Amino acid sequence: MDLEDKIIASAKEIFSSMIMMEIDVTDEVVTGSQSLEDSISGIIGLAGMRKGVLAIHLPNSVAMAITGNFLGMEVTEINEDVEDAVGELANMLGGNVKTILSEKGRDIELSMPSTITGKHYDFQTTKDAERHVIPFVSDAGKFSVELQLEK
């Protein structure tokens, strides 16, 4: 099983068990930097044996639906609850990626999760990075998980 397959399996497990939402991979191909509209991204850095960044990019409507499922309440705006939920989602995915990339998880450290939100922003690719962008779809809409690793 390759890295992307493991990330897909991890994301499906997290969404199914923690968010009570089923997700599937789409066949879209994403190249170059992503231009995001009315979105929120949860980002976590990886340092140590492997260096890079993991991000989950969610349109606002998808982020609100995920947060609503996660917290068991209706969410109608991008607020601190959404930012916390998206950050925690990035944290869970980052923890799983750390385990995937590392034999025992001891040689990679994770940063604290952070979020970026805005009407329009670009998520730039790092030069000379091995880049994996996995597009997903759920009942709430489309989103993507991106992993960039230094070569």
C-alpha positions as CSV (number, residue, x, y, z in Angstrom):
1,M,0.0,0.0,0.0
2,D,1.5,3.3,-1.0
3,L,1.5,6.6,1.0
4,E,-1.6,8.0,-0.7
5,D,-3.5,4.8,-0.1
6,K,-2.6,4.9,3.6
7,I,-3.6,8.6,3.9
8,I,-6.9,7.8,2.1
9,A,-7.6,4.9,4.5
10,S,-6.7,7.1,7.5
11,A,-8.9,10.0,6.4
12,K,-11.9,7.6,5.8
13,E,-11.4,6.1,9.2
14,I,-11.3,9.5,11.0
15,F,-14.3,10.8,9.2
16,S,-16.3,7.6,9.7
17,S,-15.5,7.2,13.4
18,M,-15.1,10.7,14.7
19,I,-17.3,12.8,12.4
20,M,-19.9,10.2,11.4
21,M,-19.5,11.1,7.8
22,E,-18.5,8.9,4.9
23,I,-16.0,10.2,2.4
24,D,-14.7,9.0,-1.0
25,V,-11.8,9.9,-3.2
26,T,-12.6,11.7,-6.5
27,D,-10.7,11.3,-9.7
28,E,-9.8,15.0,-9.9
29,V,-6.1,15.8,-10.4
30,V,-4.7,18.9,-8.6
31,T,-1.4,20.4,-9.8
32,G,0.4,23.6,-8.9
33,S,-0.6,25.8,-6.0
34,Q,-4.2,25.7,-4.9
35,S,-6.3,28.8,-5.1
36,L,-9.0,28.6,-2.4
37,E,-12.2,30.5,-2.3
38,D,-14.4,31.0,0.9
39,S,-12.4,28.2,2.6
40,I,-10.6,27.2,5.7
41,S,-7.4,25.1,5.9
42,G,-6.1,23.2,8.9
43,I,-2.3,22.9,8.8
44,I,0.2,20.9,10.7
45,G,4.0,20.9,10.3
46,L,6.2,17.9,10.4
47,A,9.8,18.1,11.6
48,G,12.6,15.6,12.2
49,M,13.5,12.6,10.0
50,R,10.9,13.8,7.4
51,K,10.0,17.5,7.1
52,G,6.9,18.9,5.5
53,V,3.4,20.1,6.0
54,L,0.0,18.4,6.0
55,A,-3.1,20.5,5.2
56,I,-6.8,19.8,4.9
57,H,-8.5,22.4,2.7
58,L,-12.3,22.7,3.2
59,P,-14.8,25.1,1.6
60,N,-16.6,27.0,4.4
61,S,-19.9,25.0,3.9
62,V,-18.1,21.7,4.2
63,A,-16.2,22.9,7.3
64,M,-19.4,23.9,9.0
65,A,-21.1,20.6,8.2
66,I,-18.1,18.7,9.5
67,T,-18.0,20.8,12.7
68,G,-21.8,20.3,13.2
69,N,-21.4,16.5,13.0
70,F,-18.2,16.6,15.1
71,L,-19.9,18.7,17.9
72,G,-23.4,17.5,17.5
73,M,-24.9,20.9,16.9
74,E,-25.9,23.2,14.1
75,V,-23.1,25.5,12.8
76,T,-24.1,28.5,10.7
77,E,-20.9,30.5,10.5
78,I,-17.1,30.2,10.5
79,N,-16.3,30.7,14.1
80,E,-13.9,29.5,16.8
81,D,-15.7,26.1,17.0
82,V,-15.0,25.6,13.2
83,E,-11.4,26.7,13.5
84,D,-10.9,24.3,16.5
85,A,-12.6,21.4,14.7
86,V,-10.6,21.9,11.5
87,G,-7.4,22.2,13.6
88,E,-8.2,19.0,15.4
89,L,-8.9,17.2,12.1
90,A,-5.5,18.3,10.8
91,N,-4.0,17.1,14.1
92,M,-5.6,13.7,13.8
93,L,-4.6,13.3,10.2
94,G,-1.1,14.6,11.0
95,G,-0.7,12.0,13.8
96,N,-1.7,9.2,11.4
97,V,0.7,10.5,8.7
98,K,3.5,10.6,11.4
99,T,2.9,6.9,12.1
100,I,2.8,6.1,8.4
101,L,6.1,7.9,7.7
102,S,8.0,6.8,10.8
103,E,8.8,3.3,12.1
104,K,7.9,4.1,15.7
105,G,6.7,7.7,15.4
106,R,9.7,8.9,17.5
107,D,11.7,10.5,14.8
108,I,9.1,13.0,13.5
109,E,7.6,15.8,15.6
110,L,4.3,17.6,14.8
111,S,3.7,21.3,15.3
112,M,0.5,22.6,16.9
113,P,-2.3,22.8,14.3
114,S,-3.1,26.2,12.9
115,T,-5.9,27.4,10.6
116,I,-6.1,29.8,7.8
117,T,-9.5,31.1,6.5
118,G,-10.4,33.7,3.9
119,K,-12.4,34.8,0.9
120,H,-9.5,34.0,-1.4
121,Y,-6.0,32.7,-0.6
122,D,-3.4,30.5,-2.3
123,F,-1.7,27.5,-0.7
124,Q,1.7,27.5,-2.2
125,T,3.8,24.4,-2.9
126,T,7.2,24.2,-1.4
127,K,10.0,24.1,-4.0
128,D,11.5,20.6,-4.4
129,A,8.7,19.0,-2.4
130,E,7.2,15.6,-2.9
131,R,3.5,16.7,-3.1
132,H,0.4,14.5,-2.6
133,V,-3.0,16.2,-3.0
134,I,-6.0,13.9,-2.5
135,P,-9.4,15.2,-3.4
136,F,-12.3,13.9,-1.5
137,V,-16.1,14.2,-1.7
138,S,-18.7,13.8,1.1
139,D,-22.4,14.5,1.3
140,A,-21.5,18.0,2.4
141,G,-19.2,18.7,-0.6
142,K,-15.7,18.4,-1.9
143,F,-12.4,19.0,0.0
144,S,-8.8,17.9,-0.2
145,V,-5.9,16.7,1.9
146,E,-2.5,17.8,0.9
147,L,0.9,16.5,2.1
148,Q,4.2,18.1,1.1
149,L,7.4,16.4,2.1
150,E,10.9,17.8,1.6
151,K,12.8,15.6,-0.9
